[in-house]
Amino acid sequence: MLNMVFLTNSWLSSFNQPGLCITTAVLLHYFLLAAFTWMCLESVHFYLALVKVFNVYVPKYILKCCIAGWGIPAIVITIVLIINKDFYGNGSHFESNPFSNFCWIEENVVFYISVVAYVVLVFLTNTAMFVTVLLQIHSVKSRTQKRSGFWKQ
């Protein structure tokens, strides 16, 4: 859906309808945040599968992942819309090229908080999970090598 909204964004903005542009920008923002949220959930799943291998039963795990994956971006979008729906709109206004317009977040502060900070948070979470998994794999490998050396002696 992110790709579909992104590819149709310029075309939809050419209609010069503020409501359509706001809707397109909201959908683009939502699906972008949802994609990064699901990427973060994948790293949590990676951690649970490789580090917390035993006794990791989480009741209704898929339901909780779906609520987080689709709900957290919805909360962010709702907060932005409650503060001011006019944060979304037609980002550029070039008269020479009607397809240079793009419906997106017009306010830089809102963009940095609701997109850049969100992506940085996901990136830091993914990095932490990745390092933890690497350390776990390294410690398992070290223990296995020590055991095999003991048995060879």
CORMOGI-V32726 format. One record per pair of residues at least 12 apart in sequence whose C-alpha atoms are under 10 Angstrom apart, sorted by the first residue. I is the first residue (numbers start at 1). J is the second residue. Records with the same first field share a line. If there is no record, write none. Layout:
BEGIN
I->J / J
END
This chain:
BEGIN
1->27 / 28 / 30 / 31 / 32 / 35
2->27 / 28 / 29 / 30 / 31 / 32 / 33 / 34 / 35
3->28 / 31 / 32
4->28
5->24 / 25 / 26 / 27 / 28 / 29 / 31 / 32
6->24 / 25 / 27 / 28 / 29 / 31 / 32 / 102 / 103 / 104
8->24 / 102
9->21 / 24 / 25 / 27 / 28 / 90 / 99 / 101 / 102 / 103 / 104
10->24 / 90 / 98 / 99 / 100 / 101 / 102 / 103
11->98 / 99 / 100 / 101 / 102 / 103
12->24 / 99 / 101 / 102 / 103
13->25 / 89 / 90 / 91 / 98 / 99 / 100 / 101 / 102 / 103 / 104
14->90 / 97 / 98 / 99 / 100 / 101 / 102 / 103
15->98
16->90 / 98 / 101
17->89 / 90
18->86 / 88 / 89 / 90 / 103
19->85 / 86 / 88 / 89
20->89 / 103
21->88 / 89 / 90 / 91 / 102 / 103 / 104
22->81 / 85 / 86 / 87 / 88 / 89 / 90 / 103 / 104 / 105
23->85 / 88 / 89 / 103 / 104
24->88 / 89 / 90 / 102 / 103 / 104
25->87 / 88 / 89 / 90 / 91 / 102 / 103 / 104 / 105 / 106
26->74 / 77 / 78 / 80 / 81 / 85 / 87 / 88 / 89 / 103 / 104 / 105
27->77 / 104
28->103 / 104 / 105
29->73 / 74 / 76 / 77 / 88 / 103 / 104 / 105 / 111 / 114 / 115
30->70 / 71 / 72 / 73 / 74 / 75 / 76 / 77 / 78 / 115
31->70 / 73 / 74
32->73 / 115 / 119
33->69 / 70 / 72 / 73 / 74 / 76 / 77 / 114 / 115 / 118 / 119 / 122
34->68 / 69 / 70 / 71 / 72 / 73 / 74
35->69 / 70 / 73
36->69 / 73 / 115 / 118 / 119 / 121 / 122 / 123
37->65 / 68 / 69 / 70 / 71 / 72 / 73 / 118 / 119 / 121 / 122
38->65 / 66 / 68 / 69 / 70 / 122
39->69 / 122 / 123 / 126
40->69 / 119 / 121 / 122 / 123 / 124 / 125 / 126 / 127 / 129
41->65 / 66 / 68 / 69 / 122 / 125 / 126
42->65 / 126 / 129
43->122 / 125 / 126 / 127 / 128 / 129 / 130 / 133
44->65 / 125 / 126 / 128 / 129 / 130
45->65 / 129
46->126 / 129 / 130 / 133
47->126 / 128 / 129 / 130 / 131 / 132 / 133 / 134 / 136
48->129 / 133
49->133
50->132 / 133 / 134 / 136 / 137
51->129 / 132 / 133 / 134 / 135 / 136 / 137
52->133 / 136
73->114 / 118
76->113 / 114 / 115 / 118
77->114
79->114
80->110 / 114
85->105
86->105 / 106 / 107
87->104 / 105 / 106 / 107 / 108 / 109 / 110 / 111
88->103 / 104 / 105 / 106 / 107 / 110 / 111
89->101 / 102 / 103 / 104 / 105 / 106 / 107
90->102 / 103 / 104 / 105 / 106
91->103 / 104 / 105 / 106 / 107
92->104 / 106
END
